[in-house]
């Protein structure tokens, strides 16, 4: 009778395995996938700088099941124990790779090339690894060209998870725990501190914002942050620019009088009139320079020289001429803008927030602010485990943040 777990492999992991709950995740993953494990060696790190290390034999009932299990374990920081070079296969056509290609995570990754471990550049999830001489980098499938050397299989790949920092008192905040009962002021204070740390390190602060910034009354506070120099890049969609212009031109948001809180007669046409005014001027910058737009988020961005990338969607009215309607081009522009990001703050936009999360390495902190807990949870569940979730009104958040930052 064949052993129920006749196929096996040895994998290992190192780091702050206990503090970061990685050890439990490893064991749970094996059991949940119907496998078995045997701990071969385990040493516990006893200081902040000393890593724990584990080696274990995992087994599964078939070769295919074992491969899937090892792949899942690699997502949380395990690596095959044998240090073979990574298998490279040649792409035989543009935009396509061999079937056994390695699909990346957002975790720091190294591949073994000619006996040396090489860190993979442009780390992001859902990409492939292409080796070029002594370098390796992530590429989207559409970026692969005939002749590229693509990493395949599982050997020669090392994935390093992000660890809980034992000596950082506020690290409990830097987890993906999401609660609407957390005191907003305290959370905003920590986010403000994170922004100051990011700026002190010379890194860029990127905001990803939805039109709710305008609808909730947060635009004026966001403008203050822009004027004070706390916004380096703004990533958004057509709607933020449109409703920001609608408010500036007509005093309404979605046709609702901003002061009275009541719909105005003919207000449902205001956003279309705003689009028309911007397009007639030739775009946002010409509209600002011509005095068509005199206030609002877009005006402050133009004045401050802030990079603004607007990505279109099938829902867009208009859109305004600044909106990038080619989704591949929009993705590339977002990725370029995020390349040097030290901190990303997502303000009530699930679509763009999840898209941005997919483009970031795991070591770039992400703050997601939304009144709907499901939005914050979904971003974290899609693989952006570094997400800091704050469930609150975006207008309130921006008001509190503006008060904390000079």
VEXKOL-517613 format. One line per 10 residues: for each residue x negated, y, z of C-alpha. Coordinates in nm, 2 decimals. Each point is the difference from the previous one (the first is absolute). Layout:
BEGIN
X,Y,Z; ... .
This chain:
BEGIN
0.00,0.00,0.00; -0.14,0.34,-0.10; -0.07,0.25,0.28; 0.26,0.27,0.01; -0.29,0.26,0.01; -0.25,-0.18,-0.23; -0.14,0.32,-0.16; -0.22,0.22,0.21; -0.23,0.30,0.00; -0.22,0.18,0.25 .
0.06,0.38,0.05; -0.13,0.25,0.24; 0.07,0.35,0.12; -0.18,0.26,0.22; 0.09,0.33,0.16; 0.21,0.11,0.30; 0.22,-0.30,-0.06; 0.18,-0.01,0.33; 0.05,0.38,0.06; 0.14,0.04,-0.36 .
0.23,-0.31,0.03; -0.18,-0.15,-0.30; -0.06,-0.33,0.18; 0.37,-0.05,0.06; 0.08,0.09,-0.36; -0.25,-0.26,-0.13; 0.16,-0.28,0.21; 0.35,0.11,-0.08; -0.07,0.01,-0.37; -0.13,-0.35,-0.01 .
0.30,-0.14,0.19; 0.26,0.20,-0.20; -0.15,-0.12,-0.33; 0.03,-0.37,0.12; -0.37,-0.05,0.05; -0.22,-0.11,0.29; -0.31,0.14,0.15; -0.30,-0.11,0.21; -0.22,0.26,0.17; -0.36,-0.09,-0.07 .
-0.17,0.29,0.18; 0.12,0.31,0.18; -0.21,0.27,0.17; 0.15,0.30,0.17; -0.15,0.34,-0.03; -0.05,0.15,0.35; -0.08,0.37,-0.08; 0.16,0.27,-0.23; -0.27,-0.06,-0.26; -0.01,-0.38,0.02 .
0.23,-0.19,-0.24; 0.18,-0.32,0.07; -0.05,-0.28,-0.25; 0.20,-0.31,-0.08; -0.05,-0.29,-0.24; 0.29,-0.24,-0.06; 0.09,-0.29,-0.22; 0.34,0.05,-0.16; 0.19,-0.27,-0.19; 0.31,-0.04,-0.21 .
0.18,-0.29,-0.18; -0.11,0.09,-0.35; -0.28,0.19,-0.18; 0.25,0.27,-0.12; 0.14,0.04,0.35; -0.35,0.04,0.14; -0.09,0.26,-0.26; 0.31,0.20,0.10; -0.08,-0.03,0.36; -0.36,0.12,-0.04 .
0.13,0.29,-0.22; 0.23,0.10,0.28; -0.27,-0.03,0.26; -0.23,0.22,-0.21; 0.27,0.27,0.02; -0.06,0.03,0.37; -0.38,-0.02,0.00; -0.11,-0.36,-0.04; -0.26,-0.11,-0.25; -0.10,-0.34,-0.13 .
-0.30,-0.12,0.20; -0.21,-0.10,-0.31; -0.19,0.29,-0.12; 0.01,-0.06,-0.38; -0.01,0.27,-0.25; 0.33,0.13,-0.12; 0.13,-0.17,-0.31; 0.01,0.23,-0.30; 0.20,-0.06,-0.31; 0.01,0.21,-0.31 .
0.32,0.19,-0.10; 0.09,-0.10,-0.35; 0.24,0.28,-0.07; 0.08,0.35,0.12; 0.24,0.02,0.29; -0.02,-0.37,0.08; -0.21,-0.22,0.22; -0.05,-0.38,0.06; 0.28,-0.17,0.19; -0.21,-0.06,0.32 .
-0.10,0.36,0.05; -0.03,0.13,0.35; 0.27,0.26,0.09; -0.13,0.26,0.24; 0.13,0.13,0.33; -0.06,0.35,0.14; -0.25,-0.13,0.25; -0.38,0.06,-0.04; -0.13,-0.28,-0.23; -0.34,-0.13,-0.10 .
-0.08,-0.24,-0.28; -0.32,-0.21,-0.03; -0.19,0.07,-0.31; -0.33,-0.18,-0.07; -0.05,-0.08,0.37; 0.08,0.36,0.12; 0.32,0.13,0.16; 0.13,0.30,-0.19; 0.27,0.23,0.13; 0.29,0.04,-0.23 .
0.06,0.36,-0.10; 0.34,0.18,-0.05; 0.16,-0.24,0.24; 0.37,-0.03,-0.03; 0.27,-0.28,0.00; 0.14,-0.18,-0.30; -0.31,0.04,-0.22; -0.27,-0.23,-0.13; -0.38,0.02,0.06; -0.23,0.06,-0.29 .
-0.37,-0.05,0.03; -0.23,0.23,-0.20; -0.37,-0.08,0.06; -0.06,0.06,0.37; 0.33,0.17,0.06; 0.36,-0.11,0.05; 0.32,0.20,0.00; 0.37,-0.04,0.01; 0.19,0.05,-0.33; 0.37,-0.01,-0.08 .
0.08,-0.26,-0.26; 0.06,0.27,-0.26; -0.36,0.12,0.05; -0.16,-0.34,-0.08; -0.17,-0.02,-0.34; -0.12,-0.29,-0.21; -0.33,-0.13,0.13; 0.04,0.12,0.36; -0.13,-0.24,0.26; 0.29,-0.07,0.23 .
-0.03,-0.16,0.35; 0.20,-0.32,0.01; 0.07,-0.27,0.26; -0.05,0.05,0.37; -0.37,-0.06,0.07; -0.25,0.27,0.02; 0.26,0.25,0.13; -0.01,0.15,0.35; 0.29,0.21,0.13; -0.05,0.21,0.32 .
0.31,0.11,0.19; 0.04,0.33,0.17; -0.06,-0.05,0.38; 0.15,0.16,0.31; -0.27,0.22,0.15; -0.05,-0.10,0.36; -0.14,0.34,0.11; 0.26,0.22,-0.16; 0.26,0.10,0.26; 0.26,0.11,-0.25 .
-0.03,-0.31,-0.22; 0.34,-0.13,0.12; 0.14,0.29,-0.20; -0.20,-0.12,-0.31; 0.22,-0.31,-0.04; 0.30,-0.07,-0.21; 0.24,0.00,0.30; 0.31,0.20,-0.11; 0.25,0.14,0.24; 0.25,0.28,0.00 .
-0.03,0.03,0.38; -0.36,0.13,-0.01; -0.03,0.36,0.12; -0.05,0.20,-0.31; -0.22,0.27,0.15; -0.25,-0.25,0.13; -0.02,-0.18,-0.34; -0.03,0.33,-0.19; -0.28,0.10,0.23; -0.20,-0.31,-0.08 .
0.06,0.04,-0.37; -0.12,0.36,0.02; -0.31,-0.13,0.17; -0.05,-0.25,-0.27; 0.03,0.28,-0.26; -0.27,0.20,0.19; -0.23,-0.31,0.00; 0.06,-0.05,-0.37; -0.09,0.36,-0.08; -0.31,0.00,0.23 .
-0.12,-0.31,-0.19; 0.03,0.19,-0.33; 0.28,-0.22,-0.13; 0.31,0.10,-0.19; 0.36,0.00,0.15; 0.26,-0.11,-0.25; 0.37,0.05,0.04; 0.26,-0.21,-0.18; 0.33,0.18,0.02; 0.36,-0.05,-0.10 .
0.27,0.26,-0.05; 0.12,-0.06,0.36; -0.28,0.24,0.10; 0.22,0.27,-0.16; 0.34,-0.14,0.11; -0.09,-0.02,0.37; -0.14,0.35,0.02; -0.36,-0.12,0.01; -0.12,0.19,-0.30; -0.09,0.33,0.18 .
-0.21,-0.19,0.25; -0.17,-0.20,-0.27; -0.08,0.33,-0.17; -0.17,0.11,0.32; -0.22,-0.31,0.00; -0.09,0.07,-0.36; -0.09,0.36,0.08; -0.21,-0.11,0.30; -0.20,-0.24,-0.22; 0.13,-0.34,0.14 .
0.12,-0.13,-0.34; -0.25,-0.10,-0.26; 0.22,-0.20,-0.24; 0.37,-0.03,-0.05; 0.15,-0.31,-0.17; 0.37,0.01,-0.06; 0.27,-0.05,-0.26; 0.20,0.23,-0.22; 0.27,0.05,0.27; -0.22,0.17,0.26 .
-0.11,0.27,-0.25; 0.36,0.04,-0.13; 0.17,0.04,0.33; -0.28,0.22,0.13; 0.06,0.23,-0.30; 0.38,-0.03,0.05; -0.04,0.13,0.36; -0.23,0.28,-0.11; 0.23,0.11,-0.29; 0.35,-0.05,0.14 .
-0.03,-0.06,0.38; 0.15,-0.35,-0.03; -0.12,-0.35,0.02; 0.21,-0.26,-0.19; 0.25,0.28,-0.04; 0.04,0.05,0.37; -0.06,0.35,0.14; -0.31,-0.03,0.21; 0.11,0.25,0.27; 0.37,-0.08,0.02 .
-0.03,-0.37,-0.06; 0.30,0.00,-0.23; 0.02,-0.08,-0.37; 0.03,0.30,-0.22; 0.21,0.04,-0.31; -0.19,-0.13,-0.30; -0.29,-0.10,0.22; -0.01,-0.35,-0.16; -0.15,0.18,-0.31; -0.27,0.18,0.19 .
-0.27,-0.27,-0.03; 0.05,-0.01,-0.38; -0.02,0.38,-0.01; -0.33,-0.02,0.20; -0.14,-0.26,-0.25; 0.10,0.22,-0.29; -0.17,0.31,0.16; -0.33,-0.18,0.06; 0.00,-0.16,-0.35; 0.08,0.33,-0.17 .
-0.30,0.15,0.18; -0.22,-0.28,-0.13; -0.04,-0.19,0.33; -0.07,0.06,0.37; -0.32,0.20,-0.03; 0.13,0.23,-0.27; 0.33,0.04,0.20; -0.21,0.11,0.30; -0.22,0.23,-0.20; 0.30,0.16,-0.17 .
0.18,0.06,0.32; 0.28,-0.24,-0.08; -0.08,-0.20,0.31; -0.11,0.21,0.30; 0.04,-0.23,0.30; -0.01,-0.37,0.09; -0.23,-0.29,0.02; -0.10,0.01,-0.37; -0.08,0.37,0.02; -0.23,-0.06,0.29 .
-0.17,-0.30,-0.17; -0.07,0.22,-0.31; -0.14,0.28,0.21; -0.22,-0.23,0.20; -0.12,-0.19,-0.30; 0.12,-0.33,0.14; 0.01,-0.30,-0.22; 0.37,-0.10,-0.06; 0.09,-0.32,-0.19; 0.37,-0.05,-0.08 .
0.09,-0.36,-0.11; 0.33,-0.04,-0.18; 0.27,-0.27,0.04; 0.31,-0.12,-0.18; 0.22,0.21,0.24; -0.16,0.34,-0.10; 0.21,0.28,-0.13; -0.18,0.22,-0.25; -0.27,-0.07,0.09; -0.21,0.31,0.04 .
-0.29,0.01,-0.24; -0.26,-0.06,0.27; 0.14,-0.34,0.08; -0.20,-0.29,-0.15; 0.26,-0.23,-0.16; -0.25,-0.27,-0.12; -0.01,-0.22,0.31; -0.34,-0.15,-0.08; -0.15,0.35,-0.04; 0.17,0.10,0.33 .
-0.14,-0.30,0.18; -0.35,0.08,-0.12; 0.03,0.36,0.10; 0.12,-0.10,0.35; -0.29,-0.24,0.03; -0.25,0.26,-0.10; 0.14,0.25,0.25; -0.02,-0.27,0.28; -0.36,-0.10,-0.07; -0.15,0.22,0.27 .
0.30,0.01,0.24; -0.09,-0.02,0.37; 0.36,0.01,0.12; 0.34,-0.04,-0.18; 0.32,0.13,0.14; 0.33,-0.12,-0.16; 0.30,0.22,0.06; 0.33,-0.18,-0.07; -0.06,-0.15,-0.34; 0.02,-0.38,-0.01 .
-0.06,-0.03,-0.38; -0.32,0.21,-0.01; -0.11,-0.11,0.35; -0.01,-0.37,-0.08; -0.17,0.08,-0.33; -0.27,0.20,0.17; -0.04,-0.27,0.26; -0.08,-0.25,-0.27; -0.28,0.22,-0.13; -0.18,0.05,0.33 .
-0.27,-0.21,0.18; 0.10,-0.13,0.34; -0.24,0.24,0.18; 0.18,0.32,-0.12; 0.25,0.09,0.27; 0.36,0.05,-0.12; 0.26,0.19,0.20; 0.36,-0.06,-0.11; 0.27,0.23,0.13; 0.36,-0.09,-0.07 .
0.34,0.02,0.18; 0.07,-0.35,-0.13; -0.20,-0.27,0.19; 0.04,-0.24,-0.30; -0.21,0.23,-0.22; -0.29,0.00,0.25; 0.03,-0.37,0.05; 0.01,-0.08,-0.37; -0.33,0.20,-0.07; -0.18,-0.20,0.27 .
0.16,-0.33,-0.11; -0.12,0.06,-0.36; -0.36,-0.05,0.11; -0.09,0.35,0.13; -0.06,-0.13,0.35; -0.19,0.32,0.09; 0.33,0.20,-0.01; 0.08,0.21,0.31; 0.38,0.02,0.01; 0.19,0.29,0.15 .
0.38,-0.02,-0.02; 0.13,0.36,0.02; 0.14,0.29,-0.20; -0.26,0.12,-0.25; 0.09,0.37,0.06; -0.05,-0.05,0.37; -0.33,-0.17,-0.06; -0.13,0.28,-0.22; 0.11,0.26,0.25; -0.18,-0.17,0.28 .
-0.31,-0.06,-0.21; -0.02,0.36,-0.11; 0.01,0.10,0.37; -0.30,-0.23,0.08; -0.23,0.10,-0.28; -0.15,0.35,-0.02 .
